[in-house]
């Protein structure tokens, strides 16, 4: 890097440090705060990333690249966007204010360009991996999507997150040469200096996974000292000292450094005696993560044939009075410290948002960078039309889980354009969740063509043809990987202008494990369908460890998501088609389908044969509920969901025998019914017609294979007496009848509840 270029880059680096610090200072100590609640922000965490982000944005980033920014460094991103003309000055005083700059980078809520929403530990780090796969998938299946690197800027403490290693170790990742992770190795977590960061072990773990590993430890000033007589001893001393001891040196003045650093070594003492105080103070802080020339050279070394991780040693709070302090994570500069920083950086406390003067070298570099990084607007492709009804009426006995695979296969024949946009993802459970037929039909996606060595084996039922043209992606047994990929596949409509229709399938008991990253993906604009199957206690012989209880209410409560629990195969078809039709569009939503392995007689669905009546049933199914049995003068209504609908029908028949008429309501979506109730009360927008069509003011028994409070609110629709049945305790292994009896889901329990209300 030329000396003149380095000087201009250093000037920009100093301005980025100032602006990112001032944004947080203003939010906490200048902006009125009538409530007195802490606003917060992370000046030290931002400062440790300033050099890395300055070098990346102003020297190496390209318009086709995407960057996931460390959550606590969001002010640095906003500062850079401001200098590039991508953020209006009016937003700089609004960090963490309502409608202003978000606490952490947000694609959906920040006013300036953000490539990846980050916040929860590990999610932002791994998102570009799934973004890379999604981009490649779009490129191979549709022919667009471009190229470009996928950068993750992460804090070293994030490497404690297990999901990070689940992603790094997935076999597909080693083929993604566009992945670049830059680790801000400041050796501090939220509360302390990490005593043993084990950087060597971390490097070995990445190298073992097939990554290129680049380590940036010391800057040029320290390296020059190491080349002097006694320098080898100084290097050895710094290399071997514990992290807390090094961090303590950052808080020392020159005299204290001369006393502490040699540790009795005469060679180090002699070396330091020839170094002036200012140089000594600068040298001890001269780590490579703050050396623009060293960073620049490292970015040139990136090997695009494999993933790369760059370990950049940094000082948390670099350039601030709080640098290196073990409790600086959320600390704020005082007014005096802020004023001193302004003087040192050439800024003005009273005019904190000053940009570079027109015509200056720094202004010209900002303009050149903005022009270089300008992205052309990508026209959005409208998702293909998804049919409302495939016309099939399933007979015999089958499961809702089996209906999923059958519906996908039917789509390939009835709506091939829509089917071509579908991509399924599972964590090594394709065959056990009835996706075998679909996988055989569409093939398995991989970054490169692979040989199917069992293609000629007559006993092979599930054919594993792997190629870049496949439509099923198989991951290892890591649910967080699955939903991370779902979020990125569901965001291609906004990133690349090409909508996909992603469906993830996993065992329902593990939805809770995947919930946080899936919810975060929805927050970031990723639209997908998550299928939990098998669910509930219908997996009876496998025992309580594989029985889900809370997932129905999770679906009810998750924002940006419609939840369905179909009882019959036709319900699966209609709800799946409706969910697919809502993907890949600005006003789209995600969906969660909870399916069962319990075989059910499909004749119980009593699907109308008249076309108008069939369409009315379909609309009710998609809206949240429909009436299976309707009596002239019912004494009670039994509202059942999913796999226990046969028990509800059996109970209604038995009640009829004792002279008590009962309506039977099949609930397909408690969430949609709750929204309808909220709309009726004026608390939300939306239709409420389904409540008028299916719920009558009679005493109500609700029952589902999950926690009973999921449906308990239905009694408030008409303010009627009610009893809610469901699963409230860990299960038992056993025959299904025994397990249903144990949880009170059997027909006897429903009959007793109805009699108590009659």
C-alpha positions in Angstrom: 0.0 0.0 0.0 1.4 3.4 -1.0 2.3 5.8 1.9 -0.1 8.4 0.6 -3.0 5.9 0.4 -2.2 4.7 3.9 -2.3 8.3 5.2 -5.8 8.9 3.7 -7.0 5.5 4.9 -5.8 6.4 8.4 -7.7 9.6 8.3 -10.9 7.7 7.4 -10.1 5.2 10.1 -9.9 8.0 12.7 -13.2 9.5 11.5 -15.0 6.1 11.6 -13.7 5.7 15.2 -15.0 9.1 16.1 -18.4 8.8 14.5 -19.1 5.3 15.9 -18.2 6.5 19.4 -20.2 9.7 19.0 -23.3 7.8 17.9 -23.3 5.9 21.1 -22.3 8.9 23.2 -25.2 10.9 21.9 -27.7 8.2 22.5 -26.7 7.9 26.1 -25.5 11.3 27.3 -27.0 13.9 24.9 -30.4 12.8 23.7 -33.2 13.4 26.3 -34.1 10.3 28.2 -37.3 10.9 30.2 -37.7 7.3 31.3 -34.2 7.1 32.8 -33.7 3.6 31.4 -30.3 2.7 30.2 -29.9 3.1 26.5 -26.6 1.3 26.1 -24.2 0.6 23.3 -20.8 -0.8 22.9 -18.1 1.8 22.3 -15.2 -0.6 23.1 -16.6 -3.4 20.9 -17.0 -1.0 18.1 -13.5 0.4 18.4 -11.8 -3.0 18.1 -13.4 -3.4 14.7 -12.8 0.0 13.2 -9.4 -0.8 11.5 -10.7 -4.1 10.1 -13.9 -2.6 8.7 -12.1 0.5 7.3 -9.5 -1.7 5.4 -12.2 -4.0 4.2 -14.7 -1.4 2.9 -12.4 1.2 1.5 -9.9 -1.2 -0.1 -11.3 -4.6 -0.8 -15.1 -4.9 -0.7 -16.9 -5.3 -4.0 -20.6 -4.7 -4.8 -21.2 -8.4 -5.2 -19.8 -9.2 -1.7 -21.9 -9.4 1.4 -20.9 -8.8 5.0 -22.3 -9.9 8.3 -21.2 -7.4 10.9 -20.5 -8.3 14.6 -23.7 -7.2 16.5 -21.9 -4.8 18.8 -20.1 -3.1 15.9 -23.3 -1.8 14.3 -22.3 1.9 15.0 -19.1 1.3 12.9 -21.3 0.0 10.0 -23.6 3.1 10.3 -20.5 5.4 10.4 -19.1 3.9 7.2 -22.5 4.0 5.5 -22.8 7.7 6.5 -19.4 8.5 5.0 -20.4 6.7 1.8 -23.6 8.7 1.5 -25.8 5.7 2.3 -27.2 7.1 5.6 -28.7 10.5 6.1 -27.1 12.5 8.9 -30.5 12.8 10.6 -30.3 9.2 11.7 -26.9 9.4 13.5 -28.5 10.8 16.7 -31.1 8.0 16.7 -29.3 4.9 17.8 -31.7 2.7 19.8 -34.5 5.4 19.5 -37.9 4.4 18.2 -37.8 4.3 14.4 -34.1 5.0 14.4 -30.9 3.0 14.1 -31.3 -0.5 15.6 -29.3 -1.9 18.5 -27.8 -4.4 16.1 -27.6 -4.5 12.3 -31.0 -5.3 10.9 -31.9 -5.9 7.2 -35.6 -5.2 7.9 -35.5 -2.2 10.3 -32.3 -0.2 9.7 -32.6 2.7 7.2 -29.2 2.1 5.7 -27.8 -1.0 3.8 -27.4 -4.0 6.0 -26.5 -7.4 4.4 -27.2 -9.6 7.3 -29.3 -9.1 10.5 -27.2 -10.0 13.5 -27.8 -10.1 17.2 -27.9 -13.5 18.8 -24.6 -15.1 19.3 -23.5 -17.3 16.5 -26.3 -16.5 14.1 -24.6 -13.6 12.4 -21.4 -15.6 12.2 -22.9 -18.5 10.3 -25.5 -16.7 8.2 -23.0 -16.0 5.3 -22.4 -19.7 5.0 -26.0 -20.3 4.4 -26.2 -17.2 2.2 -23.4 -18.7 0.1 -25.3 -22.0 -0.4 -28.5 -20.1 -1.2 -26.7 -18.0 -3.8 -25.1 -21.0 -5.4 -28.5 -22.8 -5.4 -30.1 -19.8 -7.1 -27.3 -19.7 -9.6 -27.5 -23.4 -10.5 -31.3 -23.8 -10.4 -32.4 -20.5 -12.0 -29.2 -19.2 -13.6 -28.9 -15.9 -11.7 -27.5 -14.8 -8.4 -24.0 -13.7 -9.4 -20.9 -14.3 -7.3 -19.0 -12.6 -4.5 -17.5 -13.3 -1.2 -19.5 -13.8 2.0 -17.7 -12.1 4.9 -18.4 -12.7 8.6 -17.0 -10.2 11.1 -17.2 -11.9 14.5 -16.0 -11.5 18.0 -13.8 -14.2 19.4 -16.3 -14.9 22.2 -18.7 -16.0 19.6 -16.5 -19.0 18.9 -17.8 -20.4 22.2 -21.2 -20.9 20.5 -21.7 -24.5 19.6 -23.8 -23.6 16.5 -20.6 -22.0 15.0 -18.8 -25.3 15.0 -21.9 -27.2 13.8 -21.7 -25.0 10.8 -17.9 -25.1 10.3 -17.9 -28.9 10.4 -20.7 -29.5 7.9 -19.0 -31.3 5.0 -20.5 -28.9 2.4 -18.8 -25.9 3.9 -15.3 -26.9 2.9 -16.3 -26.4 -0.7 -17.4 -22.8 -0.2 -14.4 -20.8 -1.2 -16.3 -17.5 -1.0 -16.6 -17.7 2.8 -14.3 -15.4 4.7 -14.5 -15.1 8.5 -12.5 -12.3 10.2 -12.3 -12.9 14.0 -11.8 -9.9 16.2 -9.4 -11.6 18.6 -9.6 -9.1 21.5 -9.5 -11.8 24.1 -12.3 -10.3 26.1 -15.9 -11.4 26.8 -18.7 -9.5 28.3 -17.4 -9.7 31.9 -13.7 -10.4 31.8 -10.4 -11.0 30.0 -10.6 -14.6 28.8 -7.7 -16.3 30.7 -6.9 -18.8 28.0 -8.2 -18.0 24.5 -6.4 -21.0 23.0 -5.9 -19.3 19.7 -3.6 -22.2 18.5 -6.3 -24.7 19.2 -8.9 -22.6 17.3 -6.6 -22.3 14.3 -6.1 -26.1 14.3 -9.9 -26.7 14.4 -10.5 -24.5 11.4 -7.5 -26.0 9.5 -8.8 -29.5 10.3 -12.1 -28.5 8.7 -10.3 -27.6 5.5 -10.2 -23.8 6.0 -7.3 -21.5 5.0 -6.1 -19.9 8.3 -4.4 -16.5 8.3 -3.1 -15.2 11.7 -2.5 -11.5 12.1 -0.8 -11.0 15.5 1.7 -8.1 15.6 1.8 -4.8 13.7 4.7 -3.3 11.9 6.0 -1.3 14.8 6.3 -4.3 17.1 7.8 -6.4 14.3 10.5 -3.7 13.9 11.3 -4.0 17.6 11.5 -7.7 17.3 14.1 -7.3 14.6 16.4 -5.4 16.9 18.9 -7.0 19.4 16.8 -8.4 22.2 13.7 -8.5 20.0 13.5 -12.3 20.0 13.3 -12.2 23.8 10.7 -9.5 23.7 8.6 -11.6 21.2 9.0 -14.7 23.4 7.9 -12.7 26.5 4.8 -11.3 24.9 3.9 -14.6 23.2 4.0 -16.5 26.5 2.4 -14.1 28.8 -1.3 -14.8 29.9 -4.0 -12.7 28.3 -4.9 -10.9 31.5 -1.2 -9.9 32.0 -1.1 -8.5 28.5 -4.3 -6.6 28.9 -3.0 -5.1 32.2 0.0 -3.7 30.2 -2.4 -1.7 28.1 -3.4 0.2 31.2 0.2 1.1 32.1 2.2 4.3 31.5 5.7 4.1 30.0 7.5 3.8 33.4 5.3 1.0 34.5 5.9 -0.8 31.2 9.6 -0.6 31.6 9.2 -2.2 35.0 6.7 -4.9 34.1 7.5 -5.9 30.5 11.1 -7.2 30.9 10.2 -9.6 33.8 13.9 -9.6 34.7 15.2 -10.3 31.2 18.3 -8.1 30.7 18.0 -8.3 26.9 14.5 -6.9 27.0 15.5 -4.2 29.4 18.3 -3.1 27.1 16.0 -3.1 24.1 13.4 -0.9 25.9 16.0 1.5 27.1 16.6 2.6 23.5 12.9 3.2 22.9 11.2 6.5 23.7 8.1 6.6 25.8 5.7 7.4 23.0 7.0 4.6 20.8 6.9 2.1 23.7 3.3 3.0 24.5 2.3 2.7 20.8 4.3 -0.5 20.3 2.6 -2.4 23.2 -0.8 -1.7 21.5 0.5 -2.4 18.0 -1.5 -5.5 17.2 -2.0 -6.5 13.6 -5.8 -6.1 13.8 -5.2 -2.3 14.0 -2.5 -2.1 11.4 -4.1 -1.1 8.1 -1.1 -2.1 5.9 -1.0 -5.6 7.5 -4.8 -6.0 7.1 -4.5 -4.9 3.5 -1.9 -7.5 2.8 -3.8 -10.2 4.5 -7.0 -9.6 2.4 -4.8 -10.0 -0.7 -3.8 -13.5 0.5 -7.3 -14.9 0.6 -7.5 -18.2 -1.3 -10.9 -18.4 -3.0 -10.7 -22.1 -3.5 -11.6 -22.8 0.1 -13.1 -21.0 3.1 -10.8 -18.6 4.9 -10.6 -17.5 8.5 -8.5 -14.5 9.5 -7.5 -14.3 13.2 -6.9 -10.6 13.7 -5.4 -9.8 17.2 -7.0 -6.6 18.5 -7.4 -4.4 21.6 -10.9 -4.0 22.8 -11.6 -0.3 22.9 -8.6 0.5 20.8 -8.0 4.3 20.6 -10.4 5.0 23.5 -9.5 5.8 27.1 -11.2 2.5 28.1 -9.0 0.3 25.9 -8.0 -3.0 27.4 -10.0 -2.6 30.6 -11.6 -5.9 31.6 -15.0 -4.2 32.2 -15.1 -2.0 29.2 -17.7 -4.0 27.3 -20.6 -1.7 27.9 -18.7 1.2 29.5 -19.3 4.7 28.2 -16.8 7.6 27.9 -17.4 10.4 30.3 -18.0 13.9 28.9 -14.4 14.8 29.6 -13.1 11.7 28.0 -15.3 12.3 25.0 -14.0 15.9 24.7 -10.4 14.6 24.9 -11.1 12.1 22.2 -12.5 14.8 20.0 -9.3 16.9 20.4 -7.1 13.9 19.7 -9.0 12.9 16.5 -9.5 16.4 15.2 -13.3 16.3 15.7 -15.8 18.8 17.2 -17.9 17.9 20.2 -20.5 20.6 19.2 -20.6 19.4 15.5 -20.1 15.7 15.9 -21.4 14.6 12.5 -19.0 16.6 10.3 -18.1 14.9 7.1 -14.8 15.4 5.2 -14.4 18.7 3.4 -15.3 18.6 -0.3 -12.3 18.1 -2.5 -10.2 16.6 0.3 -8.3 13.3 -0.3 -10.5 11.5 2.3 -13.7 12.8 0.6 -12.5 11.6 -2.8 -11.7 8.2 -1.4 -15.2 8.0 0.2 -16.8 9.0 -3.1 -14.7 6.5 -5.1 -15.6 3.7 -2.6 -19.3 4.6 -2.8 -19.2 4.4 -6.6 -17.3 1.1 -6.5 -19.7 -0.5 -4.0 -22.9 0.8 -5.7 -25.3 -2.1 -6.3 -27.7 -2.0 -9.2 -31.2 -2.5 -8.2 -32.2 -6.1 -8.8 -35.7 -6.5 -10.3 -37.8 -8.9 -8.3 -39.3 -11.9 -9.9 -42.9 -12.7 -9.0 -43.2 -16.1 -7.4 -44.9 -18.7 -9.7 -48.6 -19.3 -9.0 -49.3 -22.1 -6.6 -52.6 -23.9 -7.1 -55.2 -23.7 -4.4 -56.3 -27.4 -4.7 -54.7 -30.3 -6.5 -58.1 -32.1 -6.8 -57.0 -35.2 -4.9 -59.2 -36.8 -2.3 -57.2 -39.3 -0.3 -58.9 -42.5 0.6 -57.8 -45.4 2.9 -55.7 -44.9 6.0 -52.6 -42.7 6.0 -50.8 -40.2 8.0 -50.4 -36.4 7.7 -46.6 -37.0 7.5 -47.0 -39.2 4.4 -49.3 -36.6 2.9 -46.4 -34.1 2.8 -44.3 -36.1 0.4 -47.3 -37.0 -1.7 -48.4 -33.4 -2.1 -44.8 -32.4 -3.2 -44.8 -35.1 -5.8 -48.3 -34.1 -7.0 -47.0 -30.5 -7.4 -44.3 -31.6 -9.8 -47.0 -32.8 -12.1 -49.7 -30.2 -11.6 -47.6 -27.1 -11.1 -44.1 -27.8 -12.4 -43.0 -24.1 -12.4 -43.9 -23.8 -8.7 -42.3 -27.2 -7.9 -39.1 -26.1 -9.6 -38.8 -23.3 -7.0 -39.2 -25.7 -4.0 -36.1 -26.7 -2.1 -36.4 -29.1 0.8 -33.9 -29.3 3.7 -33.5 -31.8 6.4 -31.0 -32.8 9.1 -30.4 -36.5 8.0 -34.1 -37.5 8.4 -35.3 -37.5 4.8 -36.4 -41.1 4.7 -37.9 -41.2 8.2 -40.1 -38.1 7.4 -41.5 -39.6 4.2 -39.5 -37.4 1.8 -38.0 -40.4 0.0 -40.3 -40.2 -3.1 -39.6 -36.5 -3.5 -35.8 -37.0 -3.1 -35.9 -39.7 -5.7 -37.8 -37.4 -8.0 -35.7 -34.2 -7.7 -32.3 -35.4 -6.5 -30.0 -34.0 -3.8 -28.2 -30.7 -4.2 -24.4 -30.4 -3.8 -21.9 -27.8 -4.8 -20.4 -30.3 -7.3 -21.4 -33.5 -9.1 -20.9 -36.7 -7.1 -21.1 -40.3 -8.0 -24.0 -42.4 -6.6 -22.2 -45.7 -6.0 -25.5 -47.4 -5.1 -27.3 -46.4 -8.2 -27.1 -50.0 -9.5 -28.0 -51.7 -6.2 -31.4 -53.3 -6.5 -32.0 -53.1 -2.8 -31.6 -49.4 -2.7 -34.9 -47.6 -2.2 -33.8 -44.1 -1.6 -31.6 -42.9 -4.5 -29.0 -40.4 -3.5 -28.2 -38.5 -6.7 -26.1 -35.5 -5.8 -25.6 -32.6 -8.2 -25.9 -28.8 -8.4 -29.3 -29.4 -10.0 -30.8 -31.3 -7.0 -33.7 -29.8 -5.0 -33.1 -31.4 -1.6 -30.3 -30.3 0.7 -29.2 -32.7 3.4 -27.3 -31.4 6.4 -25.8 -33.2 9.4 -27.8 -33.6 12.5 -27.8 -30.0 13.5 -31.1 -28.2 13.6 -29.6 -24.8 13.9 -27.8 -25.3 10.6 -31.1 -26.4 9.0 -33.1 -23.3 10.1 -30.1 -21.0 9.3 -30.1 -22.3 5.8 -33.9 -22.0 5.6 -33.7 -18.4 6.5 -31.2 -17.6 3.7 -33.1 -19.7 1.1 -36.2 -17.8 2.1 -34.4 -14.5 1.6 -33.3 -15.0 -2.0 -36.3 -13.0 -3.3 -34.8 -9.9 -1.6 -31.1 -10.6 -2.1 -31.0 -11.9 -5.6 -34.5 -11.1 -6.9 -35.3 -14.8 -7.3 -37.8 -16.3 -4.9 -37.4 -19.9 -3.6 -40.0 -21.9 -1.8 -38.0 -23.5 1.0 -39.4 -26.3 3.2 -37.4 -27.6 6.2 -38.3 -30.9 7.8 -37.2 -32.1 11.3 -38.5 -34.0 14.2 -41.1 -31.9 16.0 -39.5 -32.4 19.5 -36.4 -30.5 18.2 -38.3 -27.5 16.9 -37.6 -25.8 20.3 -33.9 -26.4 19.7 -34.1 -24.6 16.3 -36.6 -21.9 17.4 -34.2 -19.0 18.1 -32.3 -19.0 14.8 -35.5 -19.8 12.8 -37.3 -16.9 14.5 -34.3 -14.7 13.8 -34.4 -15.7 10.2 -38.0 -14.6 10.0 -37.1 -11.3 11.6 -34.5 -10.8 9.0 -36.9 -11.3 6.1 -36.4 -15.0 5.4 -39.7 -16.7 4.5 -39.9 -20.5 4.8 -41.9 -23.4 5.9 -40.8 -25.5 8.8 -42.4 -29.0 9.2 -42.2 -30.7 12.5 -42.9 -34.4 12.2 -43.5 -36.8 14.0 -45.1 -34.8 16.7 -46.8 -35.1 20.1 -47.3 -38.3 22.0 -48.3 -40.3 18.9 -44.7 -41.5 18.8 -45.8 -43.4 21.9 -43.5 -46.5 21.9 -40.4 -44.2 21.8 -41.2 -42.7 25.1 -41.4 -39.2 26.6 -38.1 -38.0 25.3 -39.5 -37.9 21.8 -42.9 -36.4 22.6 -43.4 -32.7 21.9 -45.6 -30.7 24.2 -45.1 -27.0 23.7 -44.7 -26.7 20.0 -48.4 -26.0 19.2 -48.2 -22.9 21.4 -44.8 -21.9 19.9 -46.5 -21.8 16.5 -49.4 -19.8 17.9 -47.0 -17.2 19.4 -44.3 -16.8 16.7 -44.5 -13.5 14.9 -44.4 -13.6 11.1 -45.5 -17.2 11.0 -48.8 -19.0 10.4 -49.0 -22.4 12.1 -51.1 -25.4 11.0 -51.7 -28.8 12.5 -53.7 -30.7 9.9 -55.8 -33.7 10.9 -56.2 -35.3 7.4 -54.2 -35.6 4.2 -56.4 -33.2 2.3 -55.8 -30.6 5.1 -52.1 -31.1 4.6 -52.4 -30.4 0.9 -54.5 -27.3 1.3 -52.5 -25.7 4.1 -49.2 -26.5 2.4 -50.3 -25.0 -0.8 -51.6 -21.9 1.0 -48.3 -21.6 2.9 -46.2 -22.0 -0.3 -48.2 -19.2 -1.9 -47.1 -16.8 0.8 -43.4 -17.2 0.3 -40.9 -15.1 -1.7 -42.8 -11.8 -1.7 -42.5 -8.5 0.3 -45.7 -9.2 2.1 -45.0 -12.9 2.6 -45.0 -14.9 5.8 -43.5 -18.1 7.1 -45.4 -21.2 8.2 -45.0 -24.1 10.6 -46.8 -27.4 9.9 -47.0 -29.9 12.7 -47.6 -33.4 11.3 -48.1 -36.8 12.8 -47.2 -40.5 12.1 -50.5 -41.7 13.4 -52.5 -43.5 10.7 -56.0 -42.1 10.3 -59.0 -43.3 8.3 -59.4 -40.5 5.7 -63.1 -41.2 5.3 -63.5 -39.4 8.6 -62.6 -36.1 6.8 -65.9 -36.4 5.0 -64.6 -34.1 2.2 -67.6 -32.6 0.3 -68.0 -33.8 -3.3 -69.8 -30.7 -4.5 -67.2 -28.3 -5.9 -68.7 -25.2 -4.2 -68.9 -27.1 -0.8 -65.3 -28.4 -1.3 -64.0 -24.9 -1.9 -65.9 -23.6 1.2 -64.2 -26.4 3.2 -60.8 -25.5 1.8 -61.2 -21.9 2.7 -62.1 -22.8 6.2 -59.2 -25.2 6.5 -56.8 -22.5 5.4 -58.5 -19.9 7.7 -58.0 -22.0 10.8 -61.0 -24.4 11.5 -64.0 -26.2 10.0 -66.9 -28.1 11.3 -66.8 -31.9 10.9 -70.1 -32.6 12.7 -72.8 -30.1 13.0 -76.0 -30.8 15.0 -79.2 -28.8 15.1 -79.2 -28.2 18.9 -75.8 -29.1 20.2 -75.3 -29.2 24.0 -71.5 -29.0 23.6 -68.8 -28.4 21.0 -65.7 -30.5 20.9 -62.8 -28.6 19.3 -60.0 -31.0 18.4 -56.7 -30.6 16.5 -54.5 -32.9 14.6 -54.1 -36.6 15.5 -56.8 -36.6 18.2 -59.6 -35.7 15.9 -60.6 -39.4 15.6 -61.0 -39.5 19.5 -63.2 -36.4 19.3 -65.4 -38.0 16.7 -65.6 -41.2 18.7 -66.6 -39.2 21.8 -69.3 -37.4 19.8 -70.8 -40.7 18.7 -70.8 -42.0 22.3 -72.4 -38.8 23.6 -75.1 -39.1 20.9 -76.0 -42.5 22.3 -76.8 -41.0 25.7 -78.8 -38.2 24.2 -76.3 -35.4 24.1 -75.6 -33.8 20.7 -72.2 -32.5 20.1 -70.6 -30.4 17.3 -67.1 -31.5 16.3 -64.8 -28.7 15.2 -61.5 -29.5 13.5 -59.0 -26.8 14.3 -56.2 -26.4 11.8 -54.6 -23.2 13.0 -55.0 -21.9 16.6 -52.9 -18.9 15.6 -55.2 -17.8 12.8 -58.2 -18.2 15.1 -56.6 -16.1 17.7 -55.8 -13.4 15.1 -59.5 -13.5 14.1 -60.5 -13.1 17.7 -58.2 -10.1 18.1 -59.6 -8.6 14.9 -63.1 -9.0 16.2 -62.1 -7.1 19.3 -60.5 -4.3 17.3 -57.0 -5.3 18.5 -55.7 -6.3 15.1 -56.5 -6.1 11.4 -57.8 -9.0 9.5 -60.9 -11.1 8.8 -62.9 -12.8 11.5 -65.5 -14.6 9.4 -64.2 -18.0 10.2 -65.3 -17.6 13.9 -68.9 -16.9 12.8 -69.0 -19.9 10.5 -67.6 -22.5 12.9 -68.1 -21.6 16.5 -71.5 -21.5 18.2 -72.2 -20.3 21.7 -72.2 -23.7 23.4 -70.0 -25.1 26.2 -66.7 -26.1 24.8 -64.2 -29.0 25.2 -60.9 -28.5 23.5 -58.4 -31.3 23.0 -55.0 -31.5 21.3 -51.8 -33.6 21.4 -49.9 -30.7 23.0 -50.3 -28.2 25.9 -54.0 -27.5 26.5 -53.6 -23.7 26.8 -53.0 -23.6 23.0 -56.8 -23.8 22.4 -58.1 -22.6 25.8 -58.7 -19.1 24.4 -61.5 -20.4 22.1 -63.9 -20.3 25.0 -63.5 -16.5 25.0 -64.9 -16.1 21.5 -68.5 -16.7 22.7 -67.7 -16.5 26.5 -68.8 -20.1 27.2 -67.9 -22.6 29.9 -65.0 -24.8 28.8 -62.6 -27.6 29.7 -59.2 -27.8 28.0 -57.6 -31.2 27.5 -54.0 -31.8 26.4 -50.5 -32.8 27.4 -49.1 -31.2 30.6 -46.4 -33.7 31.7 -43.6 -35.8 30.4 -44.8 -38.9 28.6 -44.4 -42.6 28.9 -43.5 -45.3 26.4 -46.3 -47.7 25.5 -49.1 -48.4 23.2 -50.9 -45.4 21.8 -54.2 -46.2 23.6 -52.3 -46.4 26.9 -50.4 -43.2 26.3 -53.6 -41.3 25.2 -55.3 -42.5 28.4 -52.4 -41.5 30.5 -52.5 -37.9 29.2 -56.3 -37.7 29.0 -56.6 -37.5 25.3 -58.7 -40.6 24.8 -62.4 -40.7 24.0 -63.3 -41.5 27.6 -61.7 -38.3 28.8 -63.4 -36.2 26.2 -66.8 -37.8 27.0 -66.3 -37.1 30.8 -65.4 -33.4 30.0 -68.5 -33.0 27.8 -70.7 -34.5 30.5 -69.3 -32.2 33.1 -70.2 -29.2 30.9 -73.7 -30.4 29.8 
